[in-house]
């Protein structure tokens, strides 16, 4: 392979012979011409060789060099000239005209070859670099991505023409510095952008990659994927970072499964609608949130792929029912939203809701499976206080949650009381998390009386919340929330431990023989296997005998999972604690199930006690419960006794124990102690209401 094509323009035979001898062993293709006219200097043509070697004698030769350089540019044809010694002015002139190097005559072969090799190598490097640049420019031109380059010492920013196209801008719009770029990033995304950039520059991440919104010149925000890689110096410090900009708005704004707009589009359009309607009088718009009922059950039965297909069918049906002014969006798995941009009157929300329900609740057949759906729907109409999309969606969500709580298949329109109740609930939930840590929970103890003797037999431990600012919070305000959130588990554990501790303190004083403490057990505490160990540990730590502790379980809790609960109750019975079936008669227990339950006490619900004084049927109901208890050798506690007549009727029918305000309201520890001391001295046996 030849090392290069050398074109020699030499007019001296001796010099020509020296050059021929030098190149004869170098592997070069050497072409000799004696006249400048023989060189193909056609403008726009390829260079006639890889290097031009010519003899320079006068200043006109510099003008000839300039003409060659004009035709072939500074990178296409290296020029080396031979000149007489001492012609420094001529050398300077030729170099200024575009020559690359020179040698003085007489010629030294080694020097000539070295100069030629150097110029050929430089020319090839320049050509390779030019080709690389051309390839890069072609790739950038053919790509949908924009290219950016940031110099870190001065924050100088370069953005390619494609970047400006994506942003709807031109080079005249600025964007010369990093701060110009940051100025168009969405305010909510600026901090993340700066954090991600800093993390990469500090070497925490291998590359920069993040998604953010940028302001298009049409004043809308579009989503972009920003990628980049830093260049570092020898010390490892980043000195430059370059990368690409990709418009991902289409992917970012569309639900992949249904092809419908997603929650980002909903928030954007809803905010635009709110702003637009601020300038109008009597403007009317609203949203409808929809969820498929029993979605989790369907997923457990058929799998996620089936559920996705069902949601796609439902979405297609809904689209067919909507007006051109309505927008259906996918907010997430199993949640869709309809924006009614234009409402003729206040009934439009309900009217559209009826239409979409009728369409969605038609049977759906996919493969061999058919399902019949129902929807829970929450609606909210825009009001003056709705300043953002979040405000309106929050209200519609409250309505949706109420619809779901009512059993599904329901439609609920938001009213302001929902928001107040939701806020109260969230506040209580948050503060309840701290109640245990702050030692704000208290136990009160309501007396349980032996109705045959009138003597105190025990107490029922009732949890109360002594809030630091709000005072005593009634149990109905926080117990249901504790149940739903699972906080009832640690609260219940604390109640068992505290009740056992207090019961042991009282039994050690021996004021009331065989005193017992009853503790209510939540249905959530029966869901797992931990309760027996919690009880065992509380008894062990306090030293209380199991015979002094009774656990009260409701019928509804037992029937949630009868077999599982049975196993748990048997483990508790093995410990030696008493078990009481609370609110008996209000649940679903059958005689056969009652026979199997390892309980020793029935508690008659207060509703039956109250009904005894209303008519004979109430008395008959309590008599039946008492006879049933005797059949199974169970003790009976009647709760909610408030009046003398109720007490008389229960005594006459042989009820063993009573509880209610007639015998005492829930008491603090000191009052309980006074009651026990009074009984021990034979004084007042009953605490006034």
C-alpha positions in Angstrom: 0.0 0.0 0.0 1.4 3.4 -1.0 2.2 5.9 1.7 0.9 8.8 -0.3 0.6 10.6 -3.7 3.2 13.4 -4.0 2.9 16.0 -6.7 6.2 17.7 -7.4 6.4 21.0 -9.2 10.1 21.4 -9.7 12.0 23.2 -12.5 15.5 22.2 -11.7 16.8 18.8 -12.9 19.3 18.4 -10.0 16.7 19.1 -7.4 14.3 16.8 -9.2 16.9 14.0 -9.1 17.5 14.5 -5.4 13.7 14.3 -4.7 13.4 11.2 -6.8 16.1 9.5 -4.9 14.6 10.4 -1.5 11.2 9.2 -2.4 12.4 6.1 -4.2 12.6 4.0 -1.1 9.6 5.6 0.8 6.8 3.8 -0.9 5.3 7.0 -2.3 3.7 7.6 -5.7 5.6 10.6 -7.0 4.3 12.6 -10.0 6.6 15.3 -11.5 5.5 18.3 -13.5 7.6 21.2 -14.7 4.8 23.7 -15.5 2.1 25.0 -13.3 -0.4 24.7 -16.1 -0.1 20.9 -15.9 -1.7 20.9 -12.4 -5.5 20.3 -12.7 -6.6 23.3 -10.8 -10.3 23.1 -11.5 -12.4 24.8 -8.9 -14.4 22.3 -6.9 -12.4 19.3 -8.1 -10.7 16.9 -5.7 -7.1 17.7 -4.8 -4.7 16.4 -7.5 -2.6 14.6 -4.9 -2.1 14.1 -1.2 0.7 16.7 -1.0 2.2 19.4 -3.2 6.0 19.9 -3.2 7.0 23.0 -5.2 10.1 25.3 -5.8 9.7 28.9 -4.7 12.0 31.6 -6.1 10.1 34.9 -6.1 7.1 36.5 -4.4 4.8 35.6 -7.4 5.1 32.0 -6.2 3.3 33.1 -3.0 0.4 34.3 -5.1 0.3 30.9 -6.8 0.2 29.2 -3.4 -2.7 31.5 -2.4 -4.6 30.5 -5.5 -4.2 26.8 -4.7 -5.2 27.3 -1.1 -8.3 29.2 -2.3 -9.3 26.3 -4.4 -8.6 23.4 -2.1 -8.9 25.0 1.4 -6.6 24.7 4.3 -7.2 21.0 5.0 -7.4 19.4 1.6 -3.9 19.7 0.1 -0.7 20.2 2.3 1.9 22.4 0.6 5.6 22.1 1.2 8.0 24.4 -0.7 11.8 24.4 -1.4 13.5 27.8 -1.1 17.0 29.1 -1.3 18.9 29.8 2.0 18.6 33.3 3.4 15.3 34.1 1.8 13.5 34.7 5.1 11.2 37.4 3.6 10.0 35.0 0.9 9.5 32.2 3.3 7.3 34.4 5.5 5.3 35.6 2.5 4.7 32.0 1.3 3.6 30.8 4.7 1.2 33.8 5.0 -0.2 32.8 1.6 -1.1 29.3 2.9 1.9 27.0 2.6 2.3 24.5 5.4 6.1 23.9 5.6 9.4 24.5 3.8 13.0 23.2 3.3 16.0 25.0 2.1 18.2 23.7 -0.7 20.4 21.8 -1.1 17.9 19.0 -0.1 18.6 16.6 2.8 16.8 13.4 2.1 16.0 12.5 5.7 14.7 16.0 6.5 12.5 15.9 3.3 11.0 12.6 4.2 10.4 13.7 7.8 8.6 16.9 6.7 6.5 15.1 4.2 5.5 12.3 6.6 4.5 14.9 9.2 2.3 16.9 6.8 0.7 13.8 5.4 -0.1 12.5 8.9 -1.6 15.9 9.9 -3.7 16.0 6.7 -5.0 12.5 7.4 -5.8 13.4 11.0 -7.7 16.5 9.8 -9.5 14.5 7.2 -10.5 11.8 9.7 -11.7 14.5 12.2 -13.7 16.2 9.4 -15.3 12.9 8.5 -16.2 12.3 12.1 -17.8 15.7 12.3 -19.7 15.1 9.2 -21.0 11.8 10.4 -22.0 13.4 13.8 -23.7 16.3 12.0 -25.5 13.9 9.7 -26.6 11.8 12.7 -27.8 14.9 14.6 -29.7 16.2 11.5 -31.4 12.8 11.0 -32.3 12.4 14.7 -35.4 13.7 16.5 -33.2 14.7 19.5 -31.6 18.0 20.2 -28.0 18.3 21.2 -26.7 20.5 24.0 -23.2 21.3 25.4 -22.4 23.1 28.6 -18.9 24.4 29.5 -18.7 24.5 33.3 -16.1 27.1 34.0 -18.4 29.9 32.6 -21.7 28.1 32.2 -21.6 28.7 28.5 -24.4 26.8 26.7 -24.6 25.5 23.2 -27.9 24.2 21.8 -28.3 22.7 18.4 -30.9 23.9 15.9 -33.0 20.8 16.7 -33.1 21.9 20.4 -34.5 25.2 19.3 -37.0 23.5 17.0 -38.3 21.3 19.9 -38.7 24.4 22.1 -40.3 26.4 19.3 -37.5 28.9 19.5 -34.6 30.3 17.4 -31.0 31.2 18.2 -32.0 34.8 18.5 -34.0 33.9 21.7 -30.9 33.7 23.7 -30.0 30.5 25.5 -26.3 31.2 25.8 -26.0 30.4 29.5 -27.2 27.7 31.8 -29.4 30.2 33.6 -31.3 30.8 30.3 -32.1 27.1 30.2 -33.1 26.9 33.8 -35.5 29.9 33.3 -37.8 27.8 31.0 -37.9 24.7 33.2 -41.2 24.2 35.1 -40.9 25.7 38.6 -41.9 22.3 40.1 -39.0 20.6 38.2 -36.2 23.1 38.7 -34.9 21.7 42.0 -34.8 18.2 40.7 -33.0 19.3 37.5 -30.3 21.0 39.6 -30.0 18.1 42.0 -29.6 15.6 39.2 -27.1 17.8 37.4 -25.1 18.3 40.6 -25.1 14.6 41.4 -23.6 13.7 38.1 -21.0 16.5 38.1 -19.9 15.4 41.6 -19.6 11.8 40.4 -22.6 10.4 42.4 -24.3 9.2 39.3 -22.7 7.8 36.1 -24.9 9.9 33.8 -27.4 12.6 33.8 -30.9 11.4 33.0 -34.2 12.9 34.1 -37.6 14.0 32.9 -38.8 17.5 33.2 -41.2 20.1 31.7 -39.9 23.0 29.6 -41.8 26.1 28.4 -42.5 26.1 24.7 -42.6 29.4 23.0 -46.4 29.0 22.6 -46.5 29.2 26.4 -47.4 25.5 27.0 -45.2 23.1 28.9 -43.9 20.0 27.1 -42.2 17.0 28.6 -38.5 16.3 27.8 -36.0 13.6 28.6 -32.7 15.2 29.4 -29.6 13.0 29.1 -25.9 13.9 29.4 -22.4 12.8 30.3 -19.6 14.8 31.8 -16.1 15.3 30.6 -13.5 15.3 33.4 -9.9 16.6 33.7 -6.9 14.6 35.0 -8.0 15.4 38.6 -11.4 13.9 38.0 -13.2 17.3 38.0 -16.0 17.8 35.6 -15.2 20.6 33.1 -17.9 20.0 30.5 -21.1 18.1 30.1 -23.0 17.4 26.8 -26.0 15.4 26.0 -29.4 15.2 24.2 -32.9 16.5 24.6 -35.9 14.3 23.6 -39.5 15.4 23.5 -41.5 12.7 25.3 -44.7 14.6 25.6 -46.7 12.1 23.6 -45.6 9.2 25.8 -45.7 11.1 29.0 -49.3 12.4 28.4 -50.9 9.2 27.1 -52.0 6.1 29.0 -50.1 3.2 27.3 -52.9 0.7 27.7 -56.0 2.7 26.6 -54.4 5.4 24.5 -56.4 8.0 26.4 -54.9 11.2 28.0 -53.5 10.6 31.5 -53.6 12.5 34.8 -51.0 15.0 33.6 -53.4 16.1 30.8 -56.3 16.2 33.2 -54.5 18.5 35.6 -53.4 20.7 32.8 -56.8 21.0 31.1 -58.6 21.4 34.4 -56.3 24.2 35.4 -56.8 25.9 32.1 -60.6 25.5 32.5 -60.4 27.1 35.9 -58.4 30.0 34.6 -60.7 30.4 31.6 -63.8 30.4 33.7 -62.6 33.0 36.1 -63.2 35.6 33.4 -66.7 34.4 32.8 -69.9 34.9 34.7 -72.2 32.0 35.4 -69.5 29.5 34.1 -70.3 25.9 34.9 -68.0 22.8 34.8 -67.2 19.8 36.9 -65.6 16.4 37.0 -66.7 12.8 37.5 -64.4 10.2 39.1 -65.2 6.5 38.4 -63.9 3.3 39.8 -64.8 -0.3 39.1 -66.2 -2.0 42.2 -64.6 -5.2 43.6 -61.6 -4.6 41.3 -59.2 -6.4 43.7 -61.5 -9.4 43.8 -61.6 -9.5 40.0 -57.8 -9.3 39.9 -57.4 -12.2 42.3 -59.8 -14.3 40.3 -58.7 -13.5 36.7 -55.3 -11.7 37.0 -54.0 -8.3 36.0 -54.0 -8.8 32.3 -57.7 -9.6 32.4 -58.4 -6.5 34.5 -56.4 -4.3 32.1 -58.5 -5.6 29.2 -61.7 -4.9 31.2 -60.6 -1.4 31.9 -59.9 -0.9 28.2 -63.3 -2.1 27.2 -64.9 0.2 29.9 -62.9 3.2 28.6 -64.0 2.6 25.0 -67.6 2.4 26.1 -67.4 5.6 28.1 -65.8 7.5 25.1 -68.8 6.5 23.0 -71.2 8.1 25.5 -69.5 11.5 25.9 -70.1 14.8 24.2 -67.4 16.4 22.1 -66.8 18.9 24.9 -66.1 16.2 27.5 -62.7 14.7 28.2 -62.1 11.2 29.5 -58.7 10.7 31.2 -57.0 7.8 33.0 -55.9 8.8 36.4 -54.4 5.4 37.4 -55.2 1.8 37.8 -59.0 1.5 38.1 -59.6 5.2 38.3 -60.9 7.3 35.4 -62.1 10.9 35.3 -64.5 12.8 33.0 -64.0 16.6 32.7 -67.3 18.3 31.8 -65.8 21.5 30.3 -69.3 22.8 29.5 -72.3 22.2 31.7 -75.7 23.5 30.7 -77.1 23.3 34.2 -76.4 21.7 37.6 -77.9 18.4 36.5 -75.4 17.7 33.8 -73.0 15.8 36.1 -75.7 13.4 37.2 -77.1 13.0 33.6 -73.6 12.1 32.2 -73.0 9.8 35.2 -76.2 7.9 34.4 -75.1 7.5 30.8 -71.7 6.2 31.6 -72.9 3.8 34.2 -75.5 2.3 31.8 -72.7 1.8 29.2 -70.1 0.4 31.6 -72.4 -2.0 33.5 -73.4 -4.0 30.4 -71.9 -7.5 30.6 -68.3 -7.8 29.3 -67.2 -11.0 27.7 -63.4 -11.6 27.2 -62.5 -15.1 25.9 -64.4 -17.6 28.0 -65.0 -15.3 30.9 -67.9 -12.9 31.4 -68.2 -10.2 34.1 -70.9 -7.9 35.2 -69.5 -4.7 36.6 -70.8 -1.9 38.8 -69.2 1.5 39.2 -68.7 3.8 42.2 -68.9 7.4 41.1 -67.9 10.7 42.8 -68.8 14.1 41.3 -67.8 17.6 42.1 -69.0 20.8 40.5 -66.6 23.7 40.3 -67.1 26.5 42.9 -65.4 29.8 43.6 -63.1 28.3 46.2 -61.6 25.8 43.6 -58.4 27.6 42.7 -56.6 24.6 41.2 -57.2 21.2 39.7 -56.1 19.7 43.0 -58.9 21.4 44.8 -61.7 20.0 42.6 -60.2 16.5 42.4 -59.9 16.4 46.1 -63.6 17.1 46.5 -64.6 14.6 43.8 -62.3 12.0 45.6 -64.2 12.6 48.9 -67.5 11.9 47.0 -66.0 8.8 45.4 -64.8 7.5 48.8 -68.3 8.0 50.2 -69.8 6.1 47.3 -67.4 3.2 47.9 -68.2 3.2 51.6 -71.9 2.9 50.9 -71.2 -0.5 49.3 -70.4 0.3 45.6 -72.7 0.9 42.7 -73.4 4.3 44.1 -73.3 7.9 42.8 -72.4 10.7 45.2 -72.2 14.5 44.6 -69.7 16.3 46.8 -71.0 18.6 49.5 -68.8 20.9 51.7 -69.5 18.8 54.8 -67.5 15.9 53.2 -64.4 18.0 53.1 -64.8 19.0 56.7 -65.3 15.5 57.8 -62.4 14.3 55.7 -60.1 16.9 57.2 -61.2 16.0 60.7 -60.6 12.4 60.0 -57.1 12.9 58.6 -56.2 15.2 61.6 -57.4 12.6 64.1 -55.5 9.8 62.2 -52.3 11.8 62.3 -52.7 12.7 65.9 -53.7 9.2 66.9 -50.3 8.0 65.7 -48.7 10.2 68.3 -51.2 9.5 71.1 -49.4 6.4 72.4 -46.0 8.1 72.3 -47.3 11.1 74.1 -49.1 8.9 76.8 -52.4 10.5 75.9 -54.5 7.3 76.2 -56.4 6.6 79.4 -58.4 3.7 80.7 -61.6 4.2 82.5 -63.4 1.4 84.3 -67.1 0.8 84.4 -68.4 -1.3 87.3 -70.0 -4.7 86.6 -72.4 -5.7 89.5 -73.4 -9.2 90.7 -77.2 -8.6 90.5 -77.9 -11.4 93.0 -76.0 -9.7 95.8 -75.6 -6.1 94.6 -71.8 -6.4 95.1 -69.1 -5.2 92.7 -67.9 -8.2 90.7 -65.5 -6.5 88.2 -64.9 -3.7 85.7 -64.9 -3.3 82.0 -61.8 -1.4 80.8 -62.7 1.4 78.3 -60.1 3.3 76.5 -60.3 7.1 76.2 -58.1 9.7 74.5 -57.1 12.7 76.6 -55.9 15.1 73.9 -53.5 17.8 75.0 -55.5 20.6 73.2 -58.9 19.1 72.5 -59.5 17.5 75.9 -61.3 14.1 76.2 -62.1 12.7 72.7 -65.1 10.3 72.7 -64.3 6.8 71.6 -66.7 6.9 68.6 -64.5 9.6 67.1 -61.3 7.7 67.1 -61.9 3.9 67.5 -63.4 3.4 64.0 -60.4 5.3 62.5 -58.0 3.2 64.6 -59.8 0.1 63.3 -59.5 1.1 59.6 -55.9 2.2 59.8 -54.7 -0.7 61.9 -53.7 1.5 64.8 -56.1 -0.5 66.9 -53.4 -3.2 67.1 -50.9 -1.3 69.1 -53.7 0.5 71.0 -55.3 -2.9 71.9 -51.9 -4.2 73.0 -51.5 -1.2 75.3 -55.0 -1.7 76.7 -54.4 -5.3 77.6 -51.1 -4.5 79.3 -52.5 -1.5 81.2 -55.7 -3.3 82.3 -53.6 -6.3 83.6 -51.3 -4.0 85.5 -54.2 -2.1 87.2 -56.1 -5.4 87.9 -53.0 -6.8 89.6 -52.6 -3.7 91.7 -56.2 -4.0 92.9 -56.1 -7.8 93.5 -53.0 -7.3 95.7 -55.1 -5.1 97.9 -57.8 -7.8 98.2 -60.7 -5.4 98.5 -63.0 -7.4 96.2 -62.6 -11.2 96.1 -62.4 -12.7 92.6 -62.4 -9.3 91.0 -62.1 -9.5 87.1 -61.3 -7.0 84.4 -63.0 -7.2 81.0 -61.2 -6.0 77.9 -62.7 -5.5 74.5 -60.9 -7.2 71.6 -61.0 -5.7 68.1 -61.8 -7.7 65.1 -58.5 -6.6 63.7 -56.7 -8.2 66.6 -58.3 -11.5 65.7 -56.9 -11.3 62.1 -53.4 -12.5 63.1 -51.9 -15.0 65.5 -50.3 -12.5 67.8 -53.1 -11.9 70.4 -52.5 -15.0 72.6 -48.8 -14.1 73.0 -49.7 -10.5 73.7 -52.1 -11.7 76.5 -49.6 -14.2 77.8 -46.8 -11.6 78.0 -49.0 -9.1 79.7 -50.0 -11.6 82.4 -46.4 -12.7 82.8 -45.1 -9.1 83.2 -47.8 -8.0 85.6 -48.2 -11.2 87.6 -51.9 -11.2 87.1 -53.7 -14.5 87.3 -55.5 -15.4 84.0 -58.7 -16.0 86.0 -59.0 -12.3 86.7 -59.0 -11.3 83.0 -61.9 -11.6 80.5 -61.7 -10.8 76.8 -64.8 -9.6 75.1 -65.3 -10.5 71.4 -68.2 -9.4 69.3 -70.4 -11.7 67.3 -69.5 -9.9 64.0 -65.8 -10.3 64.7 -66.2 -14.0 65.3 -68.2 -14.5 62.1 -65.6 -12.8 59.8 -63.6 -16.0 59.7 -65.2 -18.5 62.1 -62.7 -21.3 61.8 -59.7 -19.0 62.1 -61.2 -17.3 65.1 -62.1 -20.6 66.7 -58.4 -21.6 66.7 -57.4 -18.3 68.2 -60.1 -18.5 70.9 -59.0 -22.0 71.9 -55.4 -20.8 72.3 -56.7 -18.0 74.6 -58.8 -20.4 76.5 -55.7 -22.6 77.1 -54.1 -19.6 78.8 -56.9 -19.6 81.3 -58.5 -16.2 80.6 -62.3 -15.8 80.4 -64.0 -15.2 77.0 -67.2 -13.2 76.7 -69.4 -12.9 73.5 -70.3 -9.2 73.4 -73.5 -7.7 71.9 -75.1 -11.1 71.8 -78.3 -11.2 69.7 -77.3 -8.5 67.3 -75.1 -10.7 65.1 -75.4 -13.9 63.2 -74.5 -16.7 65.6 -76.5 -19.9 65.2 -77.1 -22.4 68.0 -74.6 -24.8 66.5 -71.9 -22.2 66.3 -72.6 -21.0 69.8 -72.2 -24.5 71.1 -68.7 -24.7 69.5 -67.4 -21.4 70.7 -65.2 -21.7 73.8 -66.9 -18.8 75.6 -68.0 -18.7 79.2 -70.1 -15.5 79.2 -72.8 -13.8 77.0 -73.3 -10.0 77.1 -76.9 -8.9 76.4 -76.9 -5.9 74.1 -78.3 -2.7 75.6 -80.9 -2.5 72.8 -82.6 -5.6 74.2 -82.4 -4.3 77.8 -84.1 -1.1 76.7 -86.8 -2.9 74.8 -87.8 -4.8 78.0 -89.8 -1.8 79.3 -91.4 -1.1 75.9 -93.5 -4.2 75.3 -93.7 -7.9 76.2 -91.7 -9.0 73.1 -88.6 -7.3 74.5 -89.0 -9.3 77.7 -89.4 -12.5 75.8 -86.2 -11.8 73.8 -84.1 -11.4 77.0 -85.8 -14.5 78.5 -84.8 -16.5 75.4 -81.2 -15.4 75.7 -81.1 -16.3 79.4 -82.5 -19.7 78.8 -80.0 -20.2 76.0 -77.1 -19.3 78.3 -78.4 -21.8 80.9 -78.5 -24.5 78.2 -74.8 -24.0 77.5 -73.8 -23.2 81.1 -72.9 -19.7 80.3 -72.9 -16.6 82.6 -74.8 -13.5 81.4 -74.0 -9.8 81.7 -76.7 -7.4 80.7 -75.3 -4.0 79.7 -76.9 -0.6 79.4 -79.0 -0.8 82.5 -80.1 2.7 83.4 -83.5 2.4 85.2 -84.9 0.6 88.2 -87.5 -1.2 86.1 -84.9 -2.7 83.8 -83.0 -3.9 86.8 -86.1 -5.4 88.3 -87.1 -7.3 85.2 -83.6 -8.7 84.8 -83.3 -9.8 88.4 -86.7 -11.6 88.2 -85.5 -13.6 85.3 -82.2 -14.6 86.9 -79.7 -12.5 85.1 -76.4 -12.8 87.0 -74.5 -9.6 86.2 -75.4 -6.1 85.2 -73.6 -3.1 83.8 -74.8 0.4 83.1 -75.2 3.9 84.5 -77.5 2.7 87.2 -74.5 1.1 88.8 -71.9 3.6 87.7 -70.5 5.4 84.8 -66.9 4.7 83.6 -64.6 5.7 86.4 -61.0 6.8 86.9 -58.7 4.6 89.0 -59.2 6.7 92.2 -63.0 6.5 92.0 -62.8 2.8 91.4 -60.6 2.4 94.5 -63.1 4.4 96.6 -65.9 2.2 95.3 -64.1 -1.0 96.3 -63.1 0.4 99.7 -66.7 1.4 100.4 -67.9 -2.1 99.5 -65.3 -3.5 101.8 -66.7 -1.5 104.7 -70.2 -2.3 103.8 -71.0 1.3 102.9 -72.7 2.5 99.7 -72.7 -0.2 97.1 -73.7 1.9 94.2 -72.1 4.9 92.6 -74.5 7.7 91.6 -74.6 8.7 88.0 
